[in-house]
Structures are given as C-alpha cells and as structure tokens.
C-alpha cells in the first residue's frame, strides 16, 4: 500500500489540512478503481466500510490478487469533518458558502469537445486514452481559490481516469440504495444485487453536478456528440452507494458491505481469486427505476412527525406514510404517497417544518424533471 497526502489550500492563517489516499496494486497496468467514503463528512457508516475495505485490500495486495490499481480515500472530506457546532457535526454543506459538498463539480463535456474534435479517430481505446488525458489536463489547469474548491478538484482528478468509481454515502434513515447514470443500468445491476439494494435509481442528469456524475457523464455525452465514426466507449462506471442510515455504524454490516463491494470488483475483473459465495448468493431485491420517478413527500405545515411506514416498506398510491400534528393549532395532516413504490429513505427528525421533505418513495414512472436531488 502506498499512502499519498494531498495538501489543501490554506483556509486561514496557521491551519493546514490534507486529503489522504491509499493506493493498492499496480498503477502501470492502466486499470483503476476509485472508492471514496463520506464526502458528506457527517455520514459515518462509509468510513467504517472503508476501514474494512482497507484490511481486505492489504491482504489481496499481499497475495498478488489485485490486477490493476485500487485507490481508496477513507475519509473524503476533512473540511466537513472539522465543522462542528455546539456538539453537532455539520459535514454536508460548506459553512463558508452553504454549498453541498456533493454538488457543483466541474462538468467537462463542453470544454472537452473542441479539444478532442481534431484528435479522435476510429479506435475506441485510443479515444479513451485521449479523453482521459484531456480531462486530467483540464482539471490540472484549474486554479482552486478556496480550500473546498481544491478538495473537489483533487477528488475529481483522482477519479477521472478510473474504470470504476464508487462514492460511499448514507442517508438519515434508509435501506441500502444506489444512484447511477441511466446508460450504466446494466453494469449497476450486479452491484445493487450484491449489496442487497432495495432501490436502484437511474438518471442521465440529476442536476447540480454531483461527484459521481461528473466523472461518468462525459462518456455517454461525448459518444453521442462524436457518433459511431469516432467511437467513445462507456469507459467509467460510477455510482453513489447509500449505505442505509446514518446510525447504522455496525462492524458486521461494514464487513458485509465491504465483501459485497470487493465481489463486485472481482466480477468486473479488478480482483483475482475465488469469489465470495455468500455475496454471490444475494438475490436481487429491486428493479432499476428512474430517479425522475422518485416522489419526495413534504410536510404541508409545522408539527410533530409520526411515521406509519418504515424504510423498505412498499406503499400504494394514495396510501398514508406519515402524519403531521401541529401542537399549537391541533391541525392534523396525513401525508400520502401519490405514486406506488418503495419508501427507501426518511428523515430522522420527529418535528417537521412546512415544506420539509420527510421521505422518498421510488416510483416506476418518471414524472419529475430539473434538479432531482435533495439539498
């Protein structure tokens, strides 16, 4: 294992932070996997999964079973990890700007097209090499003015030339679920099955340029732009993996999830050796559905939030999932789903404010557009 410490731009006088990446296997093969944990720094379960991954990867590397390079960032957001206010860790948003740490990454397609137009040809592998080289050059030429901009630049650069990118997160209260690009649905199905995901959510453009999309989306967009005469492969599979709820910091679950992720990499050809029979036996628990089909159910007014459905429950259109009770006026409102599907995530708060998203139901039919992600 090789450890790299990447310095971040100084945020204030007398302070310094760095990003730590762990590199396993051999980088000279050109094959690469990138995994990062807890870009939202207050989401702790991914960090525990990363620790389990580290132990397994050390053993695999020692046995010579890693075919290329696997890069693990066990804590992707040292800035967010330092944002504690009166005993509460506030790691989702940059306190300096209010911007979500998983939004507004650099979308490179429009910048890449004029650079690549004179060079792409009929060989898809050579085109892949040219695209990665141009994308890394664009990222390397970026002047990061703030510490958060530098962090995002580093993370995107570490992932840009990877064949597989896995961004490990968790929700507040949730079942395992996965987000990925619509063109990557077939590649995502084994990952969702191995993890026991109960929702696999697809979108070509979810809005606000989250991390995983900005490293994967360029490939299908460039392929569509340049057409079959200058073929561009889908050279990067990227997904956001939501490791259940934020309080599920359990060694047994972390070990289970790490083994599932490693089995996915083995099946993709990045790890050699015998497969994990327990992970392989996991049945598929869901079919892929559009992110545009997810209904965020909101509270119509302030009040005590009482759920009648649990994460993982199937609900029918018109069925109640929760009730809001205003203790000042005694007003009661039932919150009903307008789509049929699985309730896959909900808030942990027990008091709702007007307009607050309280849970999400994965419907099968697309009905939304625009910015599809929560804040």
C-alpha positions as CSV (number, residue, x, y, z in Angstrom):
1,X,0.0,0.0,0.0
2,X,1.2,3.5,-0.9
3,X,-0.1,6.5,1.0
4,X,-0.4,9.9,-0.6
5,X,-1.1,13.0,1.4
6,X,-2.6,15.8,-0.8
7,X,-2.3,19.3,0.7
8,X,-5.4,21.5,0.6
9,X,-5.3,25.3,0.1
10,X,-4.9,27.0,3.4
11,X,-8.2,28.1,4.8
12,X,-6.9,30.5,7.4
13,X,-3.6,31.6,8.9
14,X,-1.9,28.9,11.0
15,X,-4.0,26.0,9.8
16,X,-3.4,23.1,7.3
17,X,-5.4,20.2,6.1
18,X,-4.7,17.4,3.6
19,X,-6.6,14.6,1.8
20,X,-5.3,11.0,2.3
21,X,-5.5,8.4,-0.5
22,X,-4.4,4.8,-0.2
23,X,-3.2,3.1,-3.4
24,X,-3.2,-0.7,-3.7
25,X,-1.9,-2.9,-6.5
26,X,-0.1,-1.7,-9.6
27,X,-0.8,1.6,-11.4
28,X,1.3,0.7,-14.5
29,X,-1.4,-1.6,-15.9
30,X,-3.7,1.3,-16.7
31,X,-6.6,-0.3,-14.9
32,X,-8.0,1.6,-12.0
33,X,-10.8,1.5,-9.4
34,X,-11.5,4.6,-7.2
35,X,-13.5,4.4,-4.0
36,X,-14.2,7.2,-1.6
37,X,-16.0,7.4,1.7
38,X,-18.0,10.2,3.5
39,X,-17.9,13.1,1.1
40,X,-20.7,14.2,3.4
41,X,-18.5,14.1,6.5
42,X,-21.3,13.6,9.0
43,X,-22.2,10.3,7.2
44,X,-20.1,7.9,9.3
45,X,-21.0,4.3,8.1
46,X,-19.0,4.7,4.9
47,X,-15.8,5.4,6.9
48,X,-16.3,2.1,8.7
49,X,-16.8,0.3,5.4
50,X,-13.6,1.9,4.2
51,X,-11.7,0.6,7.1
52,X,-12.9,-2.9,6.3
53,X,-12.0,-2.4,2.7
54,X,-8.5,-1.3,3.7
55,X,-7.9,-4.5,5.6
56,X,-9.1,-6.7,2.8
57,X,-7.2,-4.8,0.2
58,X,-4.0,-5.1,2.2
59,X,-4.4,-8.9,2.2
60,X,-5.3,-9.0,-1.5
61,X,-2.3,-6.9,-2.4
62,X,0.0,-9.1,-0.3
63,X,-1.4,-12.2,-2.2
64,X,-0.9,-10.5,-5.6
65,X,-4.6,-10.6,-6.4
66,X,-5.1,-7.0,-7.4
67,X,-4.9,-6.8,-11.2
68,X,-4.5,-3.1,-11.5
69,X,-4.7,-0.2,-9.1
70,X,-7.4,0.4,-6.4
71,X,-7.4,3.8,-4.8
72,X,-9.2,4.2,-1.5
73,X,-9.9,7.6,0.1
74,X,-11.1,6.5,3.6
75,X,-12.3,10.0,4.5
76,X,-13.0,12.2,1.6
77,X,-13.9,15.5,3.4
78,X,-11.5,16.7,6.1
79,X,-13.1,20.1,5.8
80,X,-16.6,18.9,6.7
81,X,-15.2,16.7,9.5
82,X,-13.9,19.9,11.2
83,X,-17.3,21.7,11.0
84,X,-18.7,21.0,14.5
85,X,-21.1,23.5,16.0
86,X,-22.2,23.1,19.6
87,X,-21.6,19.3,19.6
88,X,-23.2,18.7,16.2
89,X,-21.1,17.7,13.2
90,X,-22.2,19.7,10.2
91,X,-20.5,17.9,7.3
92,X,-23.0,18.1,4.5
93,X,-22.6,21.8,3.5
94,X,-19.5,24.0,3.3
95,X,-20.1,26.5,6.0
96,X,-18.3,29.2,4.1
97,X,-20.7,29.1,1.1
98,X,-23.6,26.9,2.1
99,X,-23.0,24.7,-0.9
100,X,-23.4,20.9,-0.6
101,X,-20.0,19.2,-0.7
102,X,-21.5,16.8,-3.3
103,X,-22.7,19.4,-5.7
104,X,-21.2,21.7,-8.4
105,X,-18.3,19.6,-9.6
106,X,-16.8,20.6,-12.9
107,X,-18.8,19.3,-15.8
108,X,-16.2,18.9,-18.6
109,X,-18.1,17.8,-21.7
110,X,-18.5,21.3,-23.3
111,X,-14.8,22.0,-22.6
112,X,-13.7,18.7,-24.0
113,X,-15.5,18.7,-27.3
114,X,-13.4,21.4,-29.1
115,X,-10.2,19.9,-27.6
116,X,-11.0,16.4,-28.9
117,X,-12.6,17.2,-32.2
118,X,-9.2,17.3,-34.1
119,X,-7.8,14.2,-32.5
120,X,-10.5,11.5,-32.0
121,X,-10.4,8.7,-34.6
122,X,-11.9,5.3,-35.3
123,X,-10.1,3.4,-32.4
124,X,-12.2,3.5,-29.2
125,X,-9.3,2.6,-26.9
126,X,-7.1,5.4,-28.3
127,X,-10.1,7.8,-28.0
128,X,-10.5,6.7,-24.4
129,X,-6.8,7.5,-23.7
130,X,-7.2,10.9,-25.4
131,X,-10.3,11.8,-23.5
132,X,-8.8,10.9,-20.1
133,X,-5.6,12.8,-20.9
134,X,-7.6,15.9,-21.9
135,X,-9.9,15.7,-18.9
136,X,-7.0,15.4,-16.5
137,X,-5.2,18.3,-18.2
138,X,-8.3,20.5,-17.8
139,X,-8.6,19.6,-14.1
140,X,-4.9,20.2,-13.6
141,X,-5.1,23.6,-15.2
142,X,-7.8,24.7,-12.8
143,X,-6.9,27.4,-10.2
144,X,-8.6,26.5,-7.0
145,X,-9.2,29.7,-5.0
146,X,-10.7,28.1,-1.8
147,X,-10.0,25.0,0.2
148,X,-13.3,23.4,-0.8
149,X,-12.6,24.1,-4.5
150,X,-9.2,22.4,-4.1
151,X,-10.8,19.4,-2.3
152,X,-13.3,19.0,-5.2
153,X,-10.5,19.3,-7.8
154,X,-8.4,16.7,-6.0
155,X,-11.3,14.2,-5.7
156,X,-12.4,14.6,-9.3
157,X,-8.8,14.3,-10.5
158,X,-8.2,11.1,-8.5
159,X,-11.3,9.5,-10.0
160,X,-11.2,10.9,-13.6
161,X,-9.1,8.1,-15.1
162,X,-10.8,5.2,-13.2
163,X,-12.7,2.4,-14.8
164,X,-15.0,2.1,-11.7
165,X,-15.8,4.9,-9.3
166,X,-17.8,4.2,-6.1
167,X,-18.9,7.1,-3.9
168,X,-20.0,5.8,-0.5
169,X,-22.6,7.7,1.4
170,X,-25.6,7.0,3.7
171,X,-29.0,8.6,4.3
172,X,-30.6,9.6,7.6
173,X,-32.9,6.5,7.9
174,X,-32.8,4.3,4.9
175,X,-32.4,0.9,3.3
176,X,-29.5,0.3,1.0
177,X,-29.9,2.1,-2.3
178,X,-27.8,3.1,-5.3
179,X,-27.8,6.0,-7.7
180,X,-26.1,5.8,-11.2
181,X,-26.4,7.0,-14.7
182,X,-29.2,5.6,-17.0
183,X,-26.7,4.3,-19.6
184,X,-25.0,2.4,-16.8
185,X,-28.0,0.4,-15.7
186,X,-26.8,-3.0,-16.8
187,X,-23.4,-2.5,-15.2
188,X,-25.1,-1.4,-11.9
189,X,-27.4,-4.4,-11.6
190,X,-24.8,-6.7,-10.2
191,X,-23.6,-4.1,-7.7
192,X,-27.2,-3.5,-6.5
193,X,-27.8,-7.2,-6.2
194,X,-24.5,-7.9,-4.3
195,X,-25.2,-5.1,-1.8
196,X,-28.8,-6.1,-1.3
197,X,-30.0,-2.7,-2.5
198,X,-33.8,-2.1,-2.3
199,X,-33.7,0.8,-4.8
200,X,-31.6,1.4,-7.9
201,X,-32.2,4.9,-9.2
202,X,-31.2,6.0,-12.7
203,X,-30.8,9.4,-14.3
204,X,-28.8,10.9,-17.2
205,X,-28.6,14.3,-15.5
206,X,-29.8,14.6,-11.9
207,X,-28.9,18.3,-11.7
208,X,-26.3,20.3,-9.8
209,X,-23.3,18.1,-11.0
210,X,-22.8,15.6,-8.1
211,X,-19.4,13.9,-7.9
212,X,-20.2,10.6,-9.5
213,X,-22.0,12.1,-12.5
214,X,-19.2,14.4,-13.4
215,X,-16.7,11.5,-13.9
216,X,-19.2,9.2,-15.8
217,X,-21.5,11.5,-17.7
218,X,-18.8,12.8,-20.1
219,X,-18.5,9.3,-21.7
220,X,-22.1,9.0,-22.9
221,X,-22.3,12.7,-23.8
222,X,-19.1,12.5,-25.9
223,X,-20.2,9.3,-27.5
224,X,-23.5,10.9,-28.6
225,X,-21.7,14.0,-29.9
226,X,-19.0,12.3,-31.9
227,X,-21.1,9.4,-33.2
228,X,-20.1,6.0,-34.5
229,X,-17.3,7.2,-36.8
230,X,-15.3,8.3,-33.8
231,X,-16.5,5.8,-31.1
232,X,-16.3,6.7,-27.5
233,X,-16.7,3.8,-25.0
234,X,-18.5,4.0,-21.7
235,X,-15.1,3.9,-20.0
236,X,-16.2,4.7,-16.5
237,X,-18.9,3.1,-14.3
238,X,-19.7,5.4,-11.4
239,X,-22.3,5.1,-8.7
240,X,-23.3,6.6,-5.4
241,X,-23.9,3.9,-2.9
242,X,-26.1,4.8,0.1
243,X,-25.2,2.5,2.9
244,X,-28.5,2.5,4.8
245,X,-29.0,5.0,7.7
246,X,-26.5,7.3,9.5
247,X,-26.8,5.4,12.8
248,X,-26.0,2.0,11.4
249,X,-22.3,2.1,12.3
250,X,-22.0,-1.6,12.9
251,X,-18.9,-3.7,12.2
252,X,-20.9,-6.7,10.9
253,X,-22.7,-4.5,8.3
254,X,-19.4,-2.8,7.4
255,X,-17.8,-6.2,6.8
256,X,-20.8,-7.4,4.8
257,X,-20.8,-4.3,2.6
258,X,-17.0,-4.4,2.1
259,X,-17.2,-8.0,0.9
260,X,-20.0,-7.2,-1.5
261,X,-18.1,-4.3,-3.0
262,X,-15.0,-6.5,-3.4
263,X,-17.0,-9.2,-5.0
264,X,-18.3,-6.6,-7.5
265,X,-14.7,-5.7,-8.3
266,X,-13.8,-9.3,-8.7
267,X,-16.7,-9.9,-11.1
268,X,-15.6,-6.8,-13.0
269,X,-12.0,-8.3,-13.4
270,X,-10.2,-6.0,-11.0
271,X,-9.5,-8.6,-8.3
272,X,-8.4,-12.2,-8.9
273,X,-9.1,-15.3,-7.0
274,X,-12.2,-17.3,-5.8
275,X,-15.5,-15.5,-5.5
276,X,-17.4,-14.8,-2.3
277,X,-20.1,-17.4,-2.2
278,X,-22.1,-15.5,0.5
279,X,-22.2,-12.3,-1.6
280,X,-22.9,-14.2,-4.8
281,X,-26.0,-15.9,-3.2
282,X,-27.6,-12.5,-2.5
283,X,-30.9,-12.3,-4.6
284,X,-31.9,-9.1,-6.4
285,X,-34.3,-7.1,-4.3
286,X,-35.3,-4.5,-6.8
287,X,-35.5,-3.5,-10.4
288,X,-34.0,-0.3,-11.6
289,X,-36.3,2.7,-11.6
290,X,-35.9,6.3,-12.8
291,X,-34.8,9.0,-10.4
292,X,-37.4,11.1,-12.1
293,X,-39.9,8.7,-10.6
294,X,-38.9,9.3,-7.0
295,X,-41.6,11.2,-5.0
296,X,-40.2,13.4,-2.2
297,X,-43.1,13.7,0.2
298,X,-43.2,17.0,2.1
299,X,-44.9,18.3,5.2
300,X,-47.7,20.8,4.5
301,X,-47.2,22.6,7.8
302,X,-45.2,22.5,11.0
303,X,-45.8,19.8,13.5
304,X,-44.9,16.5,15.2
305,X,-43.9,14.0,12.6
306,X,-45.3,10.5,13.1
307,X,-44.4,7.8,10.5
308,X,-46.7,4.9,9.8
309,X,-44.3,3.4,7.2
310,X,-40.8,2.1,7.7
311,X,-37.8,2.4,5.3
312,X,-38.2,-0.6,2.9
313,X,-42.0,-0.7,3.0
314,X,-43.9,-0.9,-0.2
315,X,-46.6,1.8,-0.5
316,X,-49.5,2.2,-2.9
317,X,-50.6,5.5,-4.5
318,X,-52.9,7.2,-2.0
319,X,-51.6,5.4,1.0
320,X,-50.6,7.3,4.1
321,X,-47.0,7.2,5.1
322,X,-46.9,9.7,8.0
323,X,-49.0,12.3,9.9
324,X,-48.1,15.8,10.9
325,X,-49.7,17.1,14.1
326,X,-49.4,20.9,14.9
327,X,-49.2,21.2,18.7
328,X,-50.2,24.8,18.6
329,X,-53.4,24.5,16.5
330,X,-54.1,20.8,16.8
331,X,-54.2,20.6,13.0
332,X,-53.5,17.1,11.7
333,X,-52.5,16.2,8.2
334,X,-51.9,12.8,6.7
335,X,-49.1,12.6,4.2
336,X,-49.9,10.3,1.3
337,X,-47.9,8.9,-1.5
338,X,-49.1,9.8,-5.0
339,X,-47.0,7.0,-6.5
340,X,-46.7,3.3,-5.8
341,X,-43.3,2.1,-4.9
342,X,-40.8,1.5,-2.1
343,X,-40.3,4.0,0.7
344,X,-36.5,3.9,0.7
345,X,-35.4,6.8,2.9
346,X,-36.9,9.1,5.5
347,X,-35.7,11.8,7.9
348,X,-34.8,11.1,11.5
349,X,-36.3,14.3,12.8
350,X,-39.5,14.0,14.7
351,X,-40.7,17.6,14.2
352,X,-41.3,18.8,10.7
353,X,-41.3,22.3,9.3
354,X,-43.6,23.4,6.5
355,X,-42.2,22.3,3.1
356,X,-39.7,19.9,4.6
357,X,-39.0,16.7,2.7
358,X,-39.7,13.9,5.1
359,X,-39.4,10.7,3.0
360,X,-38.8,9.4,-0.5
361,X,-40.8,6.8,-2.5
362,X,-39.2,5.1,-5.6
363,X,-41.9,5.0,-8.2
364,X,-41.6,3.2,-11.5
365,X,-42.7,6.0,-13.8
366,X,-40.8,9.2,-14.5
367,X,-42.8,12.4,-13.6
368,X,-40.3,14.9,-12.4
369,X,-37.6,16.9,-14.2
370,X,-35.0,19.5,-13.4
371,X,-33.0,19.3,-10.1
372,X,-33.8,15.8,-8.8
373,X,-31.6,15.6,-5.7
374,X,-32.2,16.9,-2.2
375,X,-30.3,19.9,-0.9
